[in-house]
Amino acid sequence: MYTIIGTIFPPKILNIFIILKILVMISCAYINNEQCTELKDIIYQPYSEIILYITKNINTLKDKPQSCIDVLVKNGKLEELDYYLNELAKKGIQYRENLSLSINTMKKQLDEIHNKHRFEVKEYQTISPAFKWAQSLEDIFIEIKYAHRHDSPGCLEIKDMDIKIKNDSVSFEGFCVLGDVPIKIDFKIDTYQGLNVSECSHGEGSVGRYQITLKKNQKSFWKKLLKEDSPVPPNMRVWFEMKEKYETELKEFEEKEEKENEENYDKLLLEDNNKKDKKDKKNKKKKKKKGSKGQNNNSTNSNSNKTTDL
């Protein structure tokens, strides 16, 4: 096999390839050896069986203290952990740093969960979040900040998020904690025109922000974001970076639309003028015809009067 490969690749490249393959094999073997799969398989067994297993297999388990300590800490097997550490001590194995790392990792995870769930829903302060928007010919772009103002600090993450996009509205709801203040983010707008709901998308943006892309029903320029007569929120701004990105195509579209409107207006005006001219000509003909009938009637009356005089 290597003879065939050697005919394709130069010797130096072939040697590098072989070395890399060996390193990968060694790494995989090391990773597999470091996983405390034995304890994972019996972790839900009774205390006595786990202790018995540790006692019988301590010579194998002592070589992977970090992984085994992690398994016991994450599963809350504290008595089993204490026994395992005593067995490591008997074998002269140092474990303090491994234990500190596992406990600190678990503590951090528990603190995050505690911060997310330490308040009841009724305790949350509802705010209308700051947001900015921009548009292209096909899309509306919205970025929501987890704060009530653009220039104030906001939450870094949010939980229990719920977003609904309908053909004429968007709503976003979520909960977070800023300092010691529980906050409920409540965002809802009615859009200026209709949306293609099936092609809208949304997801996490940069830290502390959420981005929504709304698909317009058709290519167009929206003169504003909100429905007619909707009040403009004080915390709404233009998304200038996104606006600049699509400014050229929007300007070209507006100019084209204005030109088409002017041409249509001129066409309608010409049609109106033609209709008016035709109507005027028709009226003139009617007047002329009416005047001609009047002259004939006068002539008839005159002849009748002459006959009577005779």
C-alpha positions in Angstrom: 0.0 0.0 0.0 2.7 2.5 1.0 4.6 1.5 -2.3 1.5 2.7 -4.2 1.2 5.9 -2.2 4.9 6.5 -2.6 4.5 6.6 -6.4 1.9 9.4 -6.0 3.4 11.5 -3.1 7.1 12.5 -2.7 8.9 10.7 0.2 8.9 13.8 2.5 5.2 14.2 2.3 4.7 10.4 2.7 6.8 10.5 5.9 4.7 13.4 7.3 1.5 11.5 6.4 2.7 8.4 8.3 3.8 10.5 11.4 0.4 12.3 11.5 -1.4 9.0 11.3 0.6 7.5 14.2 -0.1 10.7 16.3 -3.8 10.4 15.7 -3.8 6.7 16.7 -1.8 7.5 19.9 -4.2 10.4 20.7 -7.3 8.2 20.2 -5.8 5.5 22.4 -4.9 8.0 25.1 -8.4 9.6 25.0 -10.1 6.1 25.2 -7.8 5.1 28.0 -8.6 8.3 30.0 -12.4 7.8 29.9 -13.8 6.2 33.1 -16.3 4.1 31.2 -16.2 1.4 33.9 -17.8 3.6 36.5 -20.2 5.2 34.0 -21.6 1.7 33.3 -22.4 0.9 36.9 -23.0 4.4 38.3 -26.7 3.7 39.0 -26.0 0.5 40.9 -26.4 0.4 44.7 -23.6 1.8 46.9 -22.3 -1.6 47.9 -21.8 -2.7 44.3 -19.9 0.5 43.3 -17.7 0.2 46.3 -17.0 -3.4 45.5 -16.1 -2.6 41.9 -13.8 0.3 43.0 -12.0 -2.1 45.4 -11.5 -4.8 42.8 -10.4 -2.5 40.0 -8.5 0.3 41.8 -5.4 -0.5 39.9 -7.1 0.4 36.6 -9.2 3.3 38.0 -6.2 4.9 39.7 -4.8 5.8 36.2 -7.7 8.0 35.3 -8.5 10.1 38.4 -9.9 13.1 36.6 -12.5 11.2 34.6 -13.6 9.0 37.5 -13.9 11.9 39.9 -16.0 13.7 37.3 -18.3 10.8 36.9 -18.8 10.5 40.7 -19.2 14.3 41.3 -21.7 14.8 38.4 -23.9 11.9 39.5 -23.9 13.0 43.2 -22.2 9.9 44.4 -20.4 11.6 47.3 -19.9 8.6 49.6 -18.5 6.6 46.7 -16.3 9.6 45.8 -14.9 9.7 49.4 -14.1 6.0 49.2 -12.4 6.3 45.8 -10.3 9.2 47.0 -9.2 7.2 50.1 -8.2 4.3 47.8 -6.2 6.7 45.6 -4.4 8.0 48.7 -3.5 4.4 49.7 -1.9 4.0 46.2 0.0 7.3 46.6 -1.9 9.0 43.8 -2.3 12.8 44.0 -5.8 13.9 43.3 -6.3 17.4 44.8 -6.1 19.3 41.5 -8.4 16.8 39.8 -11.0 17.1 42.7 -10.9 20.9 42.7 -11.4 21.1 38.9 -14.4 18.7 39.0 -16.0 20.5 42.0 -15.4 24.0 40.5 -16.9 22.9 37.2 -20.0 21.5 38.9 -20.3 24.6 41.1 -20.2 26.9 38.1 -23.0 24.8 36.3 -25.1 24.9 39.5 -24.6 28.6 39.9 -25.8 29.2 36.3 -28.9 27.1 36.9 -29.6 28.9 40.2 -29.3 32.3 38.6 -31.7 31.3 35.8 -34.3 29.8 38.1 -34.1 31.7 41.4 -37.1 33.9 40.8 -40.8 33.1 40.3 -42.5 34.4 37.2 -44.6 36.9 39.2 -41.4 38.6 40.5 -40.2 39.6 37.0 -40.3 43.3 35.9 -41.7 43.6 32.4 -39.8 45.8 30.0 -40.2 46.7 26.3 -36.7 46.1 24.9 -34.6 48.4 22.8 -34.4 47.3 19.2 -33.2 48.5 15.8 -34.3 47.7 12.3 -33.4 48.0 8.6 -34.6 46.5 5.3 -33.7 45.2 1.9 -36.1 44.8 -1.0 -37.0 41.3 0.3 -36.4 41.3 4.1 -36.9 43.3 7.3 -34.1 42.9 9.8 -34.7 43.4 13.5 -32.2 43.1 16.4 -33.5 43.1 19.9 -31.3 44.0 22.9 -32.0 42.5 26.3 -32.4 45.9 27.9 -34.9 48.7 28.0 -32.5 51.2 26.4 -29.7 51.1 23.8 -27.2 52.8 26.0 -27.9 50.8 29.2 -26.4 47.4 30.2 -28.6 44.4 29.5 -28.8 40.7 30.2 -26.2 38.5 28.5 -28.5 35.5 28.1 -32.2 34.7 28.2 -34.4 31.7 29.2 -37.8 30.4 28.4 -37.8 32.3 25.1 -41.0 32.3 23.0 -41.2 34.0 19.6 -44.3 34.1 17.3 -44.3 35.4 13.7 -47.7 35.9 12.0 -48.6 37.4 8.6 -48.9 40.9 10.1 -47.2 40.8 13.5 -44.1 39.7 15.5 -43.9 39.0 19.2 -40.9 37.9 21.4 -40.9 37.0 25.1 -38.1 35.8 27.4 -36.8 36.0 31.0 -33.4 37.0 32.4 -31.7 38.4 35.5 -29.8 41.7 35.4 -27.8 42.0 38.6 -30.4 41.1 41.2 -33.3 42.3 39.1 -35.5 39.7 37.4 -36.6 41.0 34.0 -39.3 39.8 31.5 -38.6 40.9 27.9 -41.9 41.7 26.1 -41.6 42.7 22.5 -44.6 43.0 20.0 -45.1 45.0 16.8 -47.7 45.0 14.0 -45.9 45.3 10.7 -46.5 47.9 8.0 -47.3 45.2 5.4 -47.8 41.4 5.2 -45.1 38.8 5.8 -44.2 35.4 4.2 -44.2 33.6 7.6 -42.8 30.3 6.2 -39.6 32.0 5.1 -39.0 34.2 8.2 -36.0 33.2 10.4 -34.6 34.1 13.8 -31.8 33.2 16.2 -29.2 34.4 18.8 -27.1 37.3 17.6 -24.1 38.8 19.4 -24.1 38.4 23.2 -27.2 39.9 24.8 -29.1 40.3 21.5 -31.6 38.4 19.4 -32.0 38.8 15.6 -35.1 38.3 13.5 -35.3 38.3 9.7 -38.8 38.8 8.3 -39.6 37.9 4.7 -41.8 40.4 2.8 -44.7 39.2 0.8 -43.2 40.9 -2.2 -40.2 43.0 -3.2 -41.0 46.5 -2.0 -39.7 49.5 -0.1 -41.5 50.0 3.3 -41.7 53.7 4.2 -41.8 52.5 7.8 -41.7 49.4 10.0 -44.9 49.7 11.9 -48.6 49.5 10.9 -50.4 52.8 10.1 -51.4 54.7 13.3 -49.1 52.5 15.5 -47.2 54.7 18.0 -43.4 54.7 17.5 -41.6 53.2 20.5 -38.9 55.5 22.0 -36.5 52.7 22.1 -36.7 51.9 18.4 -33.8 52.9 16.1 -32.6 52.5 12.6 -30.0 49.7 12.1 -27.5 51.9 10.3 -24.9 49.2 9.5 -27.6 47.0 7.9 -29.2 50.0 6.2 -25.9 51.0 4.5 -25.5 47.5 3.2 -28.8 47.7 1.2 -29.0 51.4 0.6 -27.9 51.2 -3.1 -30.5 48.6 -4.2 -33.3 50.4 -2.3 -32.4 53.7 -3.9 -32.3 52.2 -7.3 -35.7 50.5 -6.7 -37.2 53.8 -5.5 -35.9 55.7 -8.5 -37.2 53.0 -10.8 -40.6 53.1 -9.1 -40.8 56.9 -9.2 -40.0 56.8 -12.9 -42.7 54.2 -13.6 -45.2 56.2 -11.5 -44.4 59.3 -13.5 -44.7 57.4 -16.8 -48.0 56.0 -15.7 -49.2 59.4 -14.6 -48.3 60.9 -17.9 -50.0 58.1 -19.7 -53.2 58.6 -17.6 -53.0 62.3 -18.1 -52.7 61.8 -21.9 -55.7 59.4 -21.9 -57.7 61.9 -19.9 -56.9 64.7 -22.3 -57.8 62.5 -25.3 -61.1 61.6 -23.6 -61.7 65.3 -22.9 -60.9 66.3 -26.5 -63.3 63.6 -27.8 -66.0 64.8 -25.5 -65.5 68.4 -26.5 -65.7 67.5 -30.2 -68.8 65.4 -29.5 -70.4 68.3 -27.7 -69.5 70.8 -30.5 -71.1 68.4 -33.0 -74.2 68.2 -30.9 -74.4 72.1 -30.6 -73.8 72.5 -34.3 -76.5 69.9 -35.1 -78.9 71.6 -32.6 -78.2 75.0 -34.1 -78.8 73.6 -37.6 -82.2 72.2 -36.5 -83.1 75.6 -34.9 -82.5 77.4 -38.2 -84.6 74.9 -40.1 -87.4 75.4 -37.6 -87.2 79.2 -38.0 -87.4 78.9 -41.7 -90.5 76.6 -41.5 -92.2 79.0 -39.2 -91.5 81.9 -41.5 -93.0 80.2 -44.5 -96.0 79.3 -42.4 -96.6 82.9 -41.4 -96.4 84.0 -45.0 -99.1 81.6 -46.0 -101.4 82.8 -43.3 -100.9 86.4 -44.4 -102.0 85.5 -47.9 
